[in-house]
Amino acid sequence: MSGAGAHERYAEVTAQILSRAPETDIDPRLDRVRTLLDLLGDPQRNFRVVHITGTNGKTSTARMIDALVRGRGLRVGRYTSPHLRTVRERIVVDGEPISQERFVEAYDDIRPYIEMADSMNDAPLSFFEILTVMAYAVFADAPVDVAVVEVGMGGTWDATNVVDGDVAVVTPIGIDHTEYLPDTLDGIAEEKSGIIKPDSVTVLAQQPVPAAEVLVRRATEVGSTVAREGLEFGVVSREVAVGGQQIAVKGLTGNYENLFLPLFGEHQASNAAVAIAAVEAFSASEDAIGLDPVIVAEALAGLESPGRMEVVRTSPTVIADAAHNPAGMIATAAAVEEAFTFSRLIGVVAVMADKDVEGILDPLEPLLDEIVVTRNSSPRSLDPENLAALAEGIFGEDRVHVEPRLDDAIDRAVGLAEEGGEFGGVGVLVTGSVVTSGDAVHLMRGSGE
């Protein structure tokens, strides 16, 4: 098939998958996924798994674990969501998204079985369920030694939870997705604890006490060994450095000094400690003496975390960040204050209508000189006029501007930054949603296709 023909076929396949129920249309059951995997011969049983849940930091932690495991010479598949620029980002082998051709092949391979599974259930498989099965099939076919799998939402009923992870990782839990998940920390933790399986290791980032109690209880009940940040492992020290930070980590089986992490914020240092502990736990059955510090240093130094405090332009500096809930925005605001010395900072914010909008805006008020509210490319994006009304209650009317389109909002913010600040000391922060961050990266750097 010619290049143009292959691209057309890829676009056609992507449209077919996207036409199904979206990943925000939650149906809490696993029978459809299990039916399809059973028809395919259970490809998810062909590799070991590190399974990741939590409210914030999942994708960054997954990328870190992937890099650390590949550093040990193993072949790794990584499945994360949502995507920023291309759906292929979700299915990664050997550190790279699968090609358009491989994406089409993977879909074509399982399409007859999708049709069978649809006919065997009372509702067709969703977009996220099909992508999850495609990922497991791609990983089995590669084959990979290890799959690093990020939960889409929750845990127990998430489509990914048809694997038995050797290691279950729980990044920090906060209140989010309350239209689908419980509205209490212990309730959310209960749902996320479903990925903790017998005879595994559970690696816990620092958690609110109600969440920690639920997670530790679940681990005890099923016979999973628990490793907790701040107790069994953690960040020993960190200092801001040019382009990131210098950290030292106490792991489960070793100490790792002078690690350069090219990512901003205390939360990313914590993610790195969690990732190191997870890989130590995963590797314990093979090597009880810990990870090679040189491999750890090289893996972390080469990291990228697209759309997470990513500098997508300079002169002025434009940062795209995926913070989409209050806890995430608190971490982002702290990271910006720590890593940058802006004389003037303008925000561009678009959020989803179903979010805690005031909770997302509040941490930005002390940080931003002015804010431009807009919408992102999702149909779930909050109308800019409604967002402006909420923002004016926090920032005051004079500091809030409205632009219906994100590209115009970024241009407006750049103008506002430059007209009131010193050359080289002004910036723009584009944030409020993973989709907002992805749209900004797309506008600044082009399509991932």
N, C-alpha and C positions, 0 to 999 in steps of 0.2 A: 504494500500500500504506500502511495506517495506521501511526502510530508504533509501536504495540504489535506489529502484524504484522511491521513491518520489523525490530524488535528480535528477535522470535522467529526470523525467517529468518536473521538474523545469528548468533544462538546456534546454530542448526541447522548453518549452514555452518562455523562455528568448530569445532563438535563433529566434523563430517565430516573436517576437515583434521587435527584432533588425534588422531583414531582411527588415523591412519597411523603408520608407524614413527617413533619420536621422533628428535629431532636428536642424541641421544646414541647412537643406533644407527648407527654409522658404517659405510658401505659404500664403500670407496675407488675410486670410478669416476664418470665424468661422462656416461656414455652415456644414462642415462635423462633427465637434464636437457636434454642436447643433442637428443634425439629430440623432446621436447615443444617446445622452442624452435624447432626446425626446422619442426614442424607449424604453429607460430604465425607463421612468417615472420621469425624471428630478431629480435624486438623489441629485444634487447640491443645491436644494432648502430646504434641510432637516436640515441644520445647519447654524449657523452664521459664518461670514468670516472676517478675517483680511487679506487683500490682499497687497502684497509687491512687489514693483518694484524699479528700480534704477540701477546704473552701478556697484557699489562696495558695499559690506557689506550685501547683501540681505540674504544669508544663515545664517550668524552669527546672524543677527537681528531676523530672523525667529526662530532660536533655542532659543534665549532669550525670545521672546514673548511666545513661547510654554511653556517654563519653568515657566514663571510668571503666565500664565493663569492656568496651572495645579496646581500651588501653591495655587490658589484660590478655588480649589476643583472641577474644571470643567474637563470634558474629552475632550482631544484635539487630532485632526489629523493634521499632518504637511506634506506638499508637497513641496519639494525643488529639485533643479537641478543645475548642473549635479551631478552625484554621484562620490565618490572617489574609493570605493572598491567593492560595490555590488549595483545593480540597486534597490534592496529592500530599500536602504537608503532613496530613494525618497519618499516613502509612510510610514509614521510613525504614530503609534497610541499609546497613553499613553507613549510617550517618547522612544519607541522602534520600529525599523523597523519591518514591518510585516514579518512573517515567510515564508519560502519557500512554505509550504503547503498552507498558506493563499494567497500567490501571485498566485499560480496555480489555486486555487479555484476562485479567483477574475477574472482571465482571462477566465476560463472556463464558468463562469456565464454570461459573456458579449460576448463571442465569436460568438454565433449565431447572435447577434445583430450587431456585427462588420461586419459580412458578409452581412447582410441586408443593413447597412449603406454604405458599399463599393459599393454595386450594385445600390444604389440610387444617387450616386455622380459620377462626371466625373473622380475622382482620389481616390485611397484608402486612408484610414486614415494613418497618419504617426506614427512613433515610439512615439513621444512626445504626440500626440493627444490621442493615446490609453492609455498611462500611466496616462495622466491627467484624463481621464474618469474612469479608474480603481481606481484612488485615490478617486475621488468623490463617486464612488459606495461603496468602502471600508468604507469611512467615514460615509455614510448614513447607512450602514449595522451595524456598530459597536454598537450603533450609537455614534457619537461624539457630543458634545455641540458646539464646535468651530473648524473651520478649519483655520490653518495658511498657506496661499498659496503664494508661491513665483512664480512670473512671470518667464517664461523661457527666453524670450527676448522681449524687447519693452514693450507693454502694450495693446494698442487698439486691435491689431490683434493676440495677444498671445492666445494660446489654453485655458489657464486658465481663460480668461476674459469672461466667461459665467456665472460668479457669480456677485452678487451685494454686495460688501464688506461693512460691517458696518464701518470699518476703512480702509482707503487707506494709506499705508506707502510708502514714496519715499525716499530711501537712496541716498547718494550723486551721482549726475549725472556727467558723464564725456564722453569724446569721445571714443567710442568703437563700434565694430560690424558695421563699416561703410559700409561694403558690403551688409548689410541688412537694416540698419537704416540710417537716415540722418547724414550728417557730420558736423552739427552745434549743439551747446548746446541747442538752442531754438527748433530746429527741433527734436532732441532726446526727449526733455522734452514734446513736443507736442504728440509724440507717446506714451510715458509713462503715460501721463496724462489721457489716456483712461480708466484707472482703477478707476478714481475718479467718484463716483456715487452720485446721488441726495440723500440728507438727511443723508450723511455720515459725518465722520470726516476725514480730510486729515492731516496726520502727516508728516511734511517735515524736513528731516535732513538739515543741512546747505548746501546751493546750490549756484552755480555760479549765478550771477544776471540774465543773460538771461534765465536760466532754471527756477529760482524762479518766474520770472514774468509770464511765461507761465503757471506754475502750479497753482499759486494763481488766475490767470484769469480763468482757467478752473474750479477751485473750486467755485469761485464766480458765474460763469455762471450756474452751476448745483445745487447750493445751498448747498455746502459742507462747514462745518466749518473748518477753517485752524488753525493748531498749528505748530509754526515754532521754530526749534532749535535756541537758541540764543536770542529768544524773549519771547515766552510763556513757554519754558522749556529749560533745558540744563545742561551741566556738570558745577558744581560750583568749584570743586577742584579735583585734582588727584595727587597721589604720587606713584612712583615706589615702589613695595613691592616684597618680595621673592615669585616667582611663578606667578606674575601678577601685580596688582595695586590696590591701595585703592582710592575709588572715593566718591564724594558727588554729588547728583543730585537734581536739582530743577525740580519737576514735574509739571503737570498741576493742580493737586489738593493736592499735598503734597510735603514735603521735605524728602530726604532719605540720611542719613549720614552714614559714616563709612561702606561703602559697599566694600567688597573684591571681585574683579573681576579677576578670574584666567586666564586672557588673556592679551596679550601684545599689547601696542600701544595706542596712543591717539584715533585712529579711532575706536578701540573696546570700549573705554569709551563713545565715541559719539554714537556708536550703542546701548549701554546699555541705554543711556538717551532716544534715540528714541523708544526703546522697552518699557521702562517704560511709556512714554507718550502715546504710542499706547494702552497699556493695561489699563491705566487710562481712555482714551477716550472710549474704548470698554466697560468698566465697569461703566461708568458714569450714564447710565440709571438705574443701579441697586443700585449704592452706590456712592453718591456724595462726600463722605468724604475722598476719596483717598484709596490707597492700604495700607495694613498692612506693615509697614516697616520691620517687622521680616520676613514676607513671601518674600518680595523683596530681603532682604539680603540672605536668604537661597537659593532662586532660582538662584541668580547670583553666589553665592559661589560654587554651584554645576555644573556650566557650563563647557562644553567642546566645542571646535570648531575645529573638525578634519581637518587636512590639512591646517589650517590657523595659521601660526607661531607655528606649533606643534613640540615639541621636540620629535623626534622619536628614538633618541639614545643618550647616553652619553659616554664620554671618547673615542673619542672626541664628542662634542655636534653636532648632525645633526638636522637641522631644516627643516621641509617641509612647504612650503607656496604656496598658490594658486594665488598669484598676477599674473595677466595676461593682464594688460594694464598699461599705464604710471602712472595714478593716483594711482592705486593700488600698484605699485612698489615704488612710492614715500612714501606711508604710511608704507610699509614693511621696507624700508631702515631706516626710522625714528624710527620705533619700535625696530629694531635690535640694532641700536646705543644706544637707551635709555635703553633697558632691559638687554643687555649683554655687557661684557667688554672683548671681544676677543683680544688677542695679534696678532692673525692671523686668517683671515676668507677667506675661499675658496668658490666660487660659483659653483653650477652645474645648468646649465640653458638649458631648452628646451622650445621652444615657437611654437605657431601655425604660419603657413606661411602667414596667412591673417591678422596678427597683425602689429601694429606699433612697429617693432622690436627695432629700435634705441631708441624710446621713453621708451621702457621697460628696455633696457640695461643702458641708461644714469644714472638713479638714483643709479645703482649698482657700477658705476666706483669708486667713492670715498670710498665705503664701503669694496670692495673686494680686497684682495691682488693678487689673481689670479682667473681665471674663466675656468671651463671645460664645453665646449658646447657639446650637445648631442641631441638625439631625444627622444620623449616619445612614448607611445603605439598607439597614434592616427595617422591615415593616413594623417591627416592635418598637422602633425608636420613638421617644417622647416628642410630641410636637414642640418646636422651638418656642412658640409663644407661651405654652404652658410651662416649659422649662424656665423661661425668662421670669415668669411670675414667681416661681419658687426661688429662683436665684436672687431676685430683687429683695426678697424678705431676709436674705442672708448677707448680700453684698451691698445693698442699697441701689436705688434706681440708677444713679450716675455711673456706676461701675459696670453695668450690665449692657451688653449689646446683642442684637439678634441678627443672624444671617441664616436664611433657609437652607443654604447648601454648604457642605463642609469645605469645599475648595475655596469658596468665597470667605468663609469664616477664618480659614487659615491666613488668607491674604489680608483680611481685615486685622487679624491679630498681629501679623508681622508689621503692618503699618502703625498700629498702636504702640507696639514695642519700640520701633525705631524713632517715632516722633517724640517720645518722652524719655528716652534713655540714652546712655552713653554708648558710643560705637563699641561693639565687642562685648558689652556687658549686659545685653538684653536677650530675652529668650521667650519662647512660646512652648507651652505644655498642652499637648492634644491628648485628651483622656476621657474617661467615663464609661468605657466599654471595650471589650476585646474587638468588637466590630469597628468602633471608632478608631482604635489604634491601627487595625488592619487597613481600614480605608485610608488613613493618613500615610501609612507606609506605601500603599499602592499609588497614591497621588504623587508622592515624593520620589519613589523608586521604580514605578511601573509595575505591571502585572507579573505575577509569578509564573505565568504561562509563556 
